[in-house]
């Protein structure tokens, strides 16, 4: 379902909470020219970093690349375009995309390279950067438990970016560690409602 040239969000932080089985399959698929929206580029042999190592990616919107030398090498050689975004701002841009907002105003980055080319908006005498929303063709997310209606639960830090990304893409594929029957998850425990999830993959498959 992931095609050449797509913009793809992948949840997780250093592959923790990532849909690793899906990403492993994607790394073997040969799909190319992807734009990734991710918190980090993980490792050359694990998580979304495999896609960088395989040169399947043309651009990354990201907060951190330090754990994957392939990313910095391709950036320095001009093979890979990197758009750095502070982590909190990245999360808010994704949230804005999912909520249909026009962006987020933040003081983070004012007076730095982050501000280059961005609109500055003054509110009550204080300057803010207008950071535009992010949206993707596809979001690949990981979850601890999912039911057959697509309702998802994240345990511990596995929710890294996943709930936000589930709202901000045209198609959402969730990889779950455990698949249960509809009704097995208490309604108040649902972090991502099934209305956001289009397809599910059980990690053991």
C-alpha positions in Angstrom: 0.0 0.0 0.0 3.0 2.3 0.4 3.9 3.7 -3.0 6.9 5.5 -4.4 6.9 9.2 -3.5 4.5 9.0 -0.6 4.7 11.0 2.6 4.7 8.5 5.5 4.5 9.1 9.3 6.1 6.4 11.4 5.5 6.4 15.1 7.9 5.5 17.9 11.1 6.8 19.5 14.3 4.9 18.6 12.1 2.1 17.4 10.3 1.8 20.8 6.6 1.9 20.0 7.3 1.7 16.2 5.5 -0.8 13.9 8.7 -2.7 13.5 7.2 -5.7 11.5 5.6 -3.3 9.0 8.8 -1.3 8.7 10.9 -4.4 8.2 8.6 -5.4 5.3 8.8 -1.9 3.9 12.6 -2.1 4.0 12.4 -5.2 1.8 9.7 -3.8 -0.6 11.9 -1.6 -2.8 9.6 1.4 -2.4 11.6 4.6 -2.8 11.5 8.4 -2.8 9.6 8.5 0.4 9.2 11.6 2.7 9.3 10.4 6.3 7.8 12.3 9.2 9.4 10.8 12.3 10.7 11.7 15.7 14.1 10.3 14.9 15.8 8.0 12.3 16.5 5.2 14.7 19.4 2.9 13.8 20.7 1.6 10.4 19.5 -1.9 11.1 16.3 -1.2 13.2 13.2 0.9 12.9 12.7 3.5 10.2 16.5 3.9 10.0 16.6 0.8 7.7 14.8 2.9 5.1 17.5 5.6 5.3 20.3 3.0 5.1 18.6 1.5 2.0 18.3 4.9 0.4 14.6 4.6 0.1 14.0 8.1 1.5 14.4 11.5 -0.2 13.4 13.8 2.7 12.9 13.5 6.5 11.1 15.8 8.8 12.7 14.9 12.1 13.8 16.2 15.5 16.9 13.9 16.0 19.2 11.9 13.8 22.2 11.3 16.0 21.8 7.5 16.4 21.9 6.8 12.7 25.2 7.6 10.9 23.6 6.8 7.5 21.3 9.8 8.0 24.1 12.4 8.6 26.2 10.9 5.8 23.4 11.2 3.2 22.6 14.7 4.5 26.2 15.8 4.1 26.5 14.3 0.6 23.2 16.0 -0.5 21.4 12.7 -1.1 18.9 13.3 1.7 17.0 16.4 2.5 16.5 17.0 6.3 14.0 19.4 7.8 14.9 19.6 11.5 12.1 20.4 13.9 12.3 20.7 17.7 10.6 17.7 19.2 7.8 19.5 20.9 7.1 21.6 17.9 7.1 18.4 15.7 4.4 16.9 17.9 2.3 20.1 17.8 2.6 20.3 14.0 1.3 16.8 13.7 -1.5 17.5 16.2 -2.4 20.6 14.2 -2.6 18.5 11.0 -4.8 16.0 12.7 -7.1 18.7 14.2 -7.5 20.6 11.0 -5.7 23.7 12.4 -3.7 26.2 10.5 -0.6 25.6 12.5 0.9 26.4 15.9 2.5 29.5 17.3 5.7 28.9 19.3 8.6 30.9 20.7 10.9 27.9 20.2 13.4 28.8 17.5 13.0 32.5 17.5 16.4 34.1 16.7 17.9 30.8 15.5 18.3 28.9 12.2 15.0 27.3 12.8 13.3 30.6 12.1 14.7 31.1 8.7 12.0 31.5 6.0 9.2 31.2 8.6 6.5 33.8 9.3 6.8 35.6 12.7 3.5 36.5 14.4 3.4 39.0 17.2 0.9 38.3 20.1 0.6 40.8 23.0 4.1 42.1 22.1 5.8 38.8 21.9 7.1 37.1 18.8 6.1 33.6 17.8 7.0 31.4 14.8 4.1 30.1 12.8 4.9 26.4 12.4 2.7 24.8 9.8 0.7 21.6 10.2 1.9 18.2 9.1 -0.2 15.7 7.3 0.8 12.4 5.5 -0.5 10.1 2.9 0.1 7.2 5.3 0.7 6.7 9.0 2.3 3.5 10.2 1.8 3.2 14.0 2.5 0.7 16.7 0.2 -0.2 19.6 0.3 -2.6 22.5 -3.3 -3.9 22.2 -5.9 -3.4 19.6 -9.4 -4.8 19.2 -11.1 -6.0 16.0 -12.8 -2.6 15.7 -9.4 -0.8 15.6 -9.5 0.7 19.1 -5.9 0.9 20.4 -4.1 0.9 23.8 -0.5 1.9 24.3 1.5 0.7 27.3 4.2 2.8 28.8 6.3 4.8 26.4 5.0 2.8 23.4 2.6 5.7 22.7 5.5 7.8 21.4 3.9 10.0 18.6 1.5 7.2 17.7 -1.8 8.7 18.9 -1.0 12.0 17.2 0.0 10.4 13.9 -3.2 8.3 13.9 -5.2 11.5 13.4 -3.0 13.1 10.7 -2.9 10.8 7.7 -5.2 9.8 4.9 -4.6 6.1 5.7 -3.6 4.6 9.0 -2.2 1.1 9.5 -1.7 0.0 13.1 0.6 -2.9 14.1 -0.6 -4.4 17.4 1.3 -6.7 19.8 -2.0 -8.3 20.9 -5.3 -8.5 19.1 -8.4 -8.9 21.2 -12.1 -9.1 20.5 -14.2 -5.9 20.3 -15.4 -5.1 23.8 -12.4 -6.5 25.6 -10.9 -3.1 26.0 -12.5 -0.8 28.6 -13.8 2.3 26.8 -11.9 4.6 29.1 -8.7 2.8 28.3 -8.9 3.5 24.5 -6.2 6.0 23.5 -6.9 5.9 19.7 -10.5 5.2 18.7 -11.1 2.8 15.9 -12.5 5.5 13.7 -8.9 6.6 13.0 -7.6 3.2 12.0 -8.1 1.8 8.5 -6.0 -1.4 8.7 -4.4 -3.6 11.4 -1.5 -6.0 11.4 -0.8 -8.4 14.3 2.9 -8.2 15.1 3.2 -12.0 15.4 1.9 -12.5 11.8 
